[in-house]
Amino acid sequence: MGFMDKLQQESSFSTASGQALHYVVLQVTLKEKFFGTGSGNLTELEDVINKQAAKGYRLHTITTANGGSKGLAGGDRIQATMVFEKIV
């Protein structure tokens, strides 16, 4: 994994293990598409939810916050914070 891959991963979502924890909190940064409207990485959000479900967690709560405009091309960033609960 190169430096840019690591930077992208760290800026996108947490990689909390979710092992033997009752709750796991993860964040995903939704980025606006370069052209058009809407999020360019909804599949990343979907992947995070499905990975936690495979570990025996269900989505308990999700909140969002506007992260403002960042980067060379601008565009809004939305921080989605999710709380997953272990299904016992």
N, C-alpha and C positions, 0 to 999 in steps of 0.2 A: 504494500500500500504506500503510495507516494505522499509527499507533503500536501499536495492539493486535495487528494482524496481524503486524507485525515482532517484537513481543515473543513472540507465540505460536510463530512460526517459530524464533526463537532458542532457545526453551526446549524445543523438540521434537526437532530434529535438525540436524546439521551439513549445510551445502550445499557440501561439498568438491567441487571440479570433477572430479577423477578423470581429468584429461587428462594423458597422458604420465607417469603415476606407476605404479610397479609395485604398490604397495599403497595402499589408501585405508581410513582408519578413520573410522567414523561412529557416532554414538550416537542412539538414539531413546528417548524417555521414554514408557513404557507407563503409562497412567493407568487406575485402577479406574473402572468404570462408576458413575454417580451412584446408580442403583438396581440391585440384584442383584450378581452376582459376575462376575469376568472382566475383561478389558481392554476399554476403550471405544474404542480406536484401533488395533486390529490391522491395519486396512487401511493405516494410515500406515507401519507396519513393512513390510508387503508392498510398498507403493509404493517405499520406499527400496531394497529388494532388487531389484525389477524395473528401477528406473532405472539401478542400477549394472550389472545384467546387460546392459541395452541398450547400455551404454558398453563392453562387452567384459570385465567383471569377474565373478568368481564368488565366492560367499561362502566364505571360508576358515575363519573362526572366529567364534563368537558367544558372548559371556559376558553374564551378567546380575547385577545387584546391586540389593538392595532400597534404595530411596531414602527410605523412611519415609513418614510422613503429612504432607501439606502442603495449604495452601489452606483456604478457608472451609469447604468440605464435608468436608474430611479425605480419606481414601482413600489407599491405598498407591500408591507410584510405583516402577516398576522401570526401571532404566537398562539398556538392551540395547546393548552395545558390539559392533560388527561390524567384522571385518577382511575386506576384499575384495582379491582377488588378480587382477592383469591376466592374461588368457588370451593367451598368445603363440603 
